[in-house]
Amino acid sequence: MDALRKQASKLREQVAKQQQAVIKQFSGTGYESSDVVVIDEVEMQRHQQLEKLYRSTRSGRDFQKEIIRAAEAFTAIGYKHIEAGTKLSEDCFKYGVENVDDKILAKAASIYGDARKNSEKEQEDFNKQLFSQILEPLRAMVTGTPLEDARHLAQRYSRMRQEAEAQVAEVSRRQARVREAPIPENVAKLHAAESRMQELKANMAVLGNEAAAALAAVESQQQRLTFQRLVALVEAEKSYHERIAAIYREVEVEMVSEKQRKESAPPVSPSTNGSEKTKYFLAEAMHAFDASSGKELSLAVGDYVVVRQVTSSGWSEGECRGKAGWFPSAYVEKRTRVPTSSTAAEVF
């Protein structure tokens, strides 16, 4: 019966070891969690500290990987954006060149094409910032030697702790056999088991402190680097969007101004439209006007003009000081009599 009990006890121990091996193989943490006091409370606190640091550095690494994946996606989308935007820019320039007669739309297309080209340059600069300021530093941290070395130390400590846990059970068995049969052979085996336990205890103290220091240093570096890269990402995105907004604010103003200028420009030649006034009259310039083209007429305050045509678009055509051209109708006021001064006489 004793032999059967011993055989059953051995079998149970083997099954327990196999179960522990399977759990270790499929464990997701890489560091075994345990609430068993293997040696003393000091060792238990060290074990709990290592477990916390191991999980913290794993969480920090996973977060860094998420940022890397997002930055890679931003970069890929950015290059697709550049490709599509460059094509649109070329199409806009092409339309502007091929449709010069369609002055308003052709000019707007050219303006937008130029803005599109500039915005794609900003996108390319943003992609370069993502690579140099976000992707490179975080990839180096994730795949770096310090993190892997620190985690390997913690894993070695975890395996040594499991060995110590098994050694504690071995010492207990040897003590029980000595109590049952205090023969020299059993006593020698007990002393050997206790010596091995002391050796494991000393090694665990050294390895535990080394692993804790390494993991703590990695955790601090992870926190600092990740925060810095997040700030860099925010600044890069902010700067990029501000520059893009400035480009398109300027484009909008230019496009609207160009449209208004084209729509309010004086006619190419005097019209004989019956709805326009064709009777000549005299007017005095109340505001100065500087001609921007050869078909416009510059006016100084006080000039007298012979107005020959007034259009519904807000422009008038007339003659002053021997020159003829177009000027804004609102800049002059009609006069009912011919001035008697010598200056006014120069109108004619």
MIMARZA-822821 format. One record per residue (C-alpha): x, y, z. Coordinates in steps of 0.5 Angstrom, whole numbers, m for minus. Example, Ala and Ser with C-alpha at 12.3 -4.5 7.8 and 13.67 -1.06 7.14 Angstrom:
residues 2
{xx 25&yy m9&zz 16} $
{xx 27&yy m2&zz 14} $
This chain:
residues 348
{xx 0&yy 0&zz 0} $
{xx 6&yy 5&zz 2} $
{xx 9&yy 4&zz m5} $
{xx 2&yy 5&zz m8} $
{xx 1&yy 11&zz m5} $
{xx 8&yy 14&zz m6} $
{xx 7&yy 12&zz m14} $
{xx 1&yy 16&zz m14} $
{xx 4&yy 22&zz m10} $
{xx 9&yy 22&zz m16} $
{xx 4&yy 22&zz m21} $
{xx 0&yy 28&zz m18} $
{xx 7&yy 31&zz m18} $
{xx 8&yy 30&zz m25} $
{xx 1&yy 32&zz m27} $
{xx 2&yy 39&zz m23} $
{xx 9&yy 40&zz m27} $
{xx 6&yy 39&zz m34} $
{xx 0&yy 43&zz m32} $
{xx 5&yy 49&zz m30} $
{xx 9&yy 48&zz m36} $
{xx 3&yy 48&zz m41} $
{xx 0&yy 55&zz m37} $
{xx 7&yy 58&zz m38} $
{xx 8&yy 56&zz m45} $
{xx 1&yy 59&zz m47} $
{xx 1&yy 65&zz m42} $
{xx 0&yy 72&zz m45} $
{xx 4&yy 76&zz m40} $
{xx 11&yy 72&zz m40} $
{xx 12&yy 74&zz m33} $
{xx 8&yy 69&zz m28} $
{xx 3&yy 72&zz m23} $
{xx 3&yy 68&zz m17} $
{xx 1&yy 70&zz m10} $
{xx 5&yy 64&zz m6} $
{xx 10&yy 67&zz m1} $
{xx 16&yy 63&zz m4} $
{xx 21&yy 65&zz 1} $
{xx 19&yy 71&zz 5} $
{xx 15&yy 78&zz 5} $
{xx 21&yy 82&zz 2} $
{xx 21&yy 77&zz m4} $
{xx 14&yy 77&zz m5} $
{xx 14&yy 85&zz m5} $
{xx 20&yy 84&zz m11} $
{xx 16&yy 79&zz m15} $
{xx 10&yy 84&zz m15} $
{xx 14&yy 90&zz m17} $
{xx 17&yy 86&zz m22} $
{xx 10&yy 84&zz m25} $
{xx 7&yy 91&zz m24} $
{xx 13&yy 94&zz m28} $
{xx 13&yy 88&zz m33} $
{xx 5&yy 89&zz m35} $
{xx 7&yy 97&zz m35} $
{xx 12&yy 96&zz m40} $
{xx 8&yy 92&zz m44} $
{xx 2&yy 96&zz m44} $
{xx 7&yy 102&zz m46} $
{xx 10&yy 98&zz m52} $
{xx 3&yy 96&zz m54} $
{xx 1&yy 104&zz m54} $
{xx 7&yy 106&zz m58} $
{xx 5&yy 100&zz m63} $
{xx m2&yy 103&zz m64} $
{xx 1&yy 110&zz m65} $
{xx 6&yy 107&zz m70} $
{xx 1&yy 104&zz m74} $
{xx m3&yy 110&zz m74} $
{xx 2&yy 114&zz m76} $
{xx 4&yy 109&zz m82} $
{xx m4&yy 110&zz m84} $
{xx m3&yy 117&zz m84} $
{xx 3&yy 117&zz m88} $
{xx 0&yy 112&zz m93} $
{xx m6&yy 116&zz m94} $
{xx m2&yy 122&zz m95} $
{xx 2&yy 120&zz m101} $
{xx m5&yy 118&zz m104} $
{xx m7&yy 125&zz m102} $
{xx m1&yy 128&zz m106} $
{xx m2&yy 123&zz m112} $
{xx m10&yy 125&zz m113} $
{xx m8&yy 133&zz m111} $
{xx m2&yy 133&zz m116} $
{xx m7&yy 130&zz m122} $
{xx m12&yy 135&zz m120} $
{xx m7&yy 141&zz m120} $
{xx m5&yy 139&zz m127} $
{xx m12&yy 138&zz m129} $
{xx m14&yy 145&zz m127} $
{xx m7&yy 148&zz m130} $
{xx m9&yy 145&zz m137} $
{xx m16&yy 148&zz m136} $
{xx m14&yy 155&zz m135} $
{xx m9&yy 154&zz m141} $
{xx m14&yy 151&zz m146} $
{xx m20&yy 156&zz m144} $
{xx m17&yy 163&zz m144} $
{xx m23&yy 166&zz m147} $
{xx m27&yy 163&zz m141} $
{xx m24&yy 169&zz m136} $
{xx m27&yy 168&zz m130} $
{xx m27&yy 160&zz m129} $
{xx m20&yy 159&zz m133} $
{xx m17&yy 164&zz m128} $
{xx m20&yy 161&zz m122} $
{xx m18&yy 154&zz m124} $
{xx m11&yy 156&zz m125} $
{xx m11&yy 160&zz m118} $
{xx m14&yy 153&zz m115} $
{xx m9&yy 149&zz m119} $
{xx m3&yy 153&zz m116} $
{xx m6&yy 152&zz m109} $
{xx m7&yy 145&zz m110} $
{xx 0&yy 144&zz m112} $
{xx 3&yy 148&zz m105} $
{xx m2&yy 144&zz m101} $
{xx 1&yy 138&zz m103} $
{xx 8&yy 140&zz m102} $
{xx 5&yy 141&zz m95} $
{xx 3&yy 134&zz m94} $
{xx 9&yy 132&zz m97} $
{xx 13&yy 136&zz m91} $
{xx 8&yy 133&zz m86} $
{xx 9&yy 126&zz m88} $
{xx 17&yy 127&zz m87} $
{xx 15&yy 130&zz m80} $
{xx 11&yy 124&zz m79} $
{xx 17&yy 119&zz m81} $
{xx 23&yy 123&zz m77} $
{xx 19&yy 125&zz m71} $
{xx 14&yy 120&zz m70} $
{xx 16&yy 113&zz m73} $
{xx 23&yy 113&zz m73} $
{xx 24&yy 114&zz m65} $
{xx 18&yy 110&zz m63} $
{xx 20&yy 104&zz m67} $
{xx 27&yy 104&zz m64} $
{xx 24&yy 104&zz m57} $
{xx 19&yy 98&zz m59} $
{xx 25&yy 94&zz m62} $
{xx 31&yy 97&zz m58} $
{xx 35&yy 92&zz m54} $
{xx 34&yy 96&zz m47} $
{xx 27&yy 94&zz m47} $
{xx 28&yy 86&zz m49} $
{xx 34&yy 86&zz m44} $
{xx 30&yy 88&zz m38} $
{xx 24&yy 83&zz m40} $
{xx 29&yy 78&zz m41} $
{xx 31&yy 79&zz m34} $
{xx 24&yy 79&zz m31} $
{xx 23&yy 73&zz m35} $
{xx 29&yy 69&zz m32} $
{xx 27&yy 71&zz m25} $
{xx 20&yy 69&zz m26} $
{xx 23&yy 62&zz m28} $
{xx 28&yy 62&zz m22} $
{xx 22&yy 63&zz m18} $
{xx 18&yy 57&zz m20} $
{xx 24&yy 53&zz m19} $
{xx 25&yy 56&zz m12} $
{xx 17&yy 54&zz m11} $
{xx 19&yy 47&zz m13} $
{xx 25&yy 47&zz m9} $
{xx 21&yy 49&zz m3} $
{xx 16&yy 43&zz m4} $
{xx 23&yy 39&zz m5} $
{xx 25&yy 41&zz 2} $
{xx 19&yy 40&zz 5} $
{xx 19&yy 32&zz 2} $
{xx 26&yy 31&zz 5} $
{xx 24&yy 34&zz 12} $
{xx 18&yy 29&zz 12} $
{xx 23&yy 23&zz 10} $
{xx 28&yy 25&zz 15} $
{xx 23&yy 25&zz 20} $
{xx 20&yy 18&zz 18} $
{xx 27&yy 15&zz 17} $
{xx 33&yy 19&zz 20} $
{xx 38&yy 15&zz 16} $
{xx 44&yy 19&zz 13} $
{xx 42&yy 18&zz 6} $
{xx 36&yy 22&zz 7} $
{xx 39&yy 27&zz 12} $
{xx 45&yy 28&zz 6} $
{xx 39&yy 29&zz 1} $
{xx 36&yy 34&zz 6} $
{xx 42&yy 38&zz 6} $
{xx 43&yy 38&zz m1} $
{xx 36&yy 41&zz m2} $
{xx 37&yy 46&zz 3} $
{xx 43&yy 48&zz 0} $
{xx 40&yy 49&zz m7} $
{xx 35&yy 53&zz m4} $
{xx 39&yy 58&zz m1} $
{xx 43&yy 58&zz m7} $
{xx 37&yy 60&zz m11} $
{xx 35&yy 65&zz m5} $
{xx 41&yy 69&zz m6} $
{xx 41&yy 69&zz m14} $
{xx 34&yy 71&zz m14} $
{xx 35&yy 77&zz m10} $
{xx 41&yy 79&zz m14} $
{xx 37&yy 78&zz m21} $
{xx 30&yy 81&zz m18} $
{xx 34&yy 87&zz m16} $
{xx 37&yy 88&zz m23} $
{xx 31&yy 86&zz m27} $
{xx 27&yy 91&zz m23} $
{xx 32&yy 97&zz m24} $
{xx 32&yy 95&zz m32} $
{xx 25&yy 95&zz m32} $
{xx 24&yy 102&zz m28} $
{xx 29&yy 105&zz m33} $
{xx 25&yy 103&zz m39} $
{xx 18&yy 105&zz m36} $
{xx 21&yy 112&zz m35} $
{xx 24&yy 112&zz m42} $
{xx 18&yy 110&zz m45} $
{xx 13&yy 115&zz m41} $
{xx 18&yy 120&zz m43} $
{xx 19&yy 119&zz m50} $
{xx 12&yy 117&zz m52} $
{xx 10&yy 124&zz m49} $
{xx 15&yy 127&zz m53} $
{xx 12&yy 124&zz m59} $
{xx 5&yy 125&zz m58} $
{xx 7&yy 133&zz m57} $
{xx 11&yy 133&zz m63} $
{xx 5&yy 129&zz m67} $
{xx 0&yy 135&zz m64} $
{xx 5&yy 140&zz m66} $
{xx 6&yy 137&zz m73} $
{xx m1&yy 137&zz m75} $
{xx m3&yy 144&zz m72} $
{xx 2&yy 147&zz m76} $
{xx 0&yy 143&zz m82} $
{xx m7&yy 145&zz m82} $
{xx m5&yy 152&zz m80} $
{xx m1&yy 152&zz m87} $
{xx m7&yy 149&zz m91} $
{xx m12&yy 154&zz m88} $
{xx m8&yy 160&zz m90} $
{xx m7&yy 157&zz m97} $
{xx m14&yy 156&zz m98} $
{xx m16&yy 163&zz m95} $
{xx m11&yy 167&zz m99} $
{xx m14&yy 163&zz m105} $
{xx m21&yy 164&zz m103} $
{xx m20&yy 172&zz m103} $
{xx m16&yy 171&zz m110} $
{xx m22&yy 168&zz m113} $
{xx m27&yy 172&zz m111} $
{xx m23&yy 178&zz m112} $
{xx m22&yy 176&zz m119} $
{xx m29&yy 174&zz m120} $
{xx m31&yy 181&zz m118} $
{xx m26&yy 185&zz m122} $
{xx m28&yy 181&zz m128} $
{xx m35&yy 182&zz m127} $
{xx m34&yy 190&zz m125} $
{xx m29&yy 191&zz m131} $
{xx m31&yy 197&zz m136} $
{xx m34&yy 195&zz m143} $
{xx m29&yy 193&zz m148} $
{xx m32&yy 198&zz m153} $
{xx m37&yy 203&zz m152} $
{xx m44&yy 200&zz m153} $
{xx m50&yy 202&zz m157} $
{xx m55&yy 199&zz m152} $
{xx m61&yy 203&zz m152} $
{xx m62&yy 202&zz m145} $
{xx m56&yy 206&zz m144} $
{xx m55&yy 214&zz m144} $
{xx m52&yy 217&zz m150} $
{xx m53&yy 224&zz m149} $
{xx m47&yy 228&zz m147} $
{xx m46&yy 231&zz m140} $
{xx m41&yy 235&zz m136} $
{xx m39&yy 232&zz m129} $
{xx m34&yy 233&zz m124} $
{xx m29&yy 228&zz m120} $
{xx m31&yy 227&zz m113} $
{xx m26&yy 222&zz m112} $
{xx m19&yy 221&zz m115} $
{xx m19&yy 214&zz m120} $
{xx m12&yy 211&zz m122} $
{xx m13&yy 208&zz m129} $
{xx m10&yy 200&zz m129} $
{xx m11&yy 199&zz m136} $
{xx m10&yy 203&zz m143} $
{xx m18&yy 203&zz m143} $
{xx m19&yy 207&zz m137} $
{xx m19&yy 214&zz m135} $
{xx m15&yy 217&zz m129} $
{xx m18&yy 222&zz m125} $
{xx m16&yy 227&zz m120} $
{xx m21&yy 231&zz m115} $
{xx m24&yy 237&zz m118} $
{xx m23&yy 234&zz m126} $
{xx m29&yy 236&zz m130} $
{xx m31&yy 230&zz m135} $
{xx m35&yy 230&zz m141} $
{xx m39&yy 224&zz m140} $
{xx m41&yy 220&zz m146} $
{xx m44&yy 214&zz m144} $
{xx m46&yy 211&zz m138} $
{xx m47&yy 203&zz m137} $
{xx m51&yy 199&zz m132} $
{xx m45&yy 196&zz m130} $
{xx m43&yy 202&zz m126} $
{xx m38&yy 205&zz m131} $
{xx m38&yy 211&zz m135} $
{xx m34&yy 213&zz m141} $
{xx m32&yy 220&zz m142} $
{xx m26&yy 225&zz m144} $
{xx m22&yy 229&zz m140} $
{xx m16&yy 233&zz m141} $
{xx m15&yy 231&zz m148} $
{xx m16&yy 223&zz m146} $
{xx m21&yy 219&zz m146} $
{xx m23&yy 212&zz m142} $
{xx m27&yy 209&zz m137} $
{xx m28&yy 210&zz m130} $
{xx m33&yy 209&zz m124} $
{xx m40&yy 212&zz m125} $
{xx m40&yy 213&zz m117} $
{xx m33&yy 217&zz m117} $
{xx m37&yy 223&zz m121} $
{xx m43&yy 228&zz m120} $
{xx m47&yy 231&zz m126} $
{xx m46&yy 239&zz m127} $
{xx m51&yy 243&zz m130} $
{xx m47&yy 249&zz m132} $
{xx m40&yy 249&zz m135} $
{xx m35&yy 252&zz m130} $
{xx m32&yy 258&zz m132} $
{xx m25&yy 257&zz m129} $
{xx m19&yy 256&zz m134} $
{xx m18&yy 249&zz m131} $
{xx m25&yy 247&zz m133} $
{xx m24&yy 249&zz m140} $
{xx m18&yy 244&zz m141} $
{xx m24&yy 239&zz m141} $
{xx m25&yy 241&zz m148} $
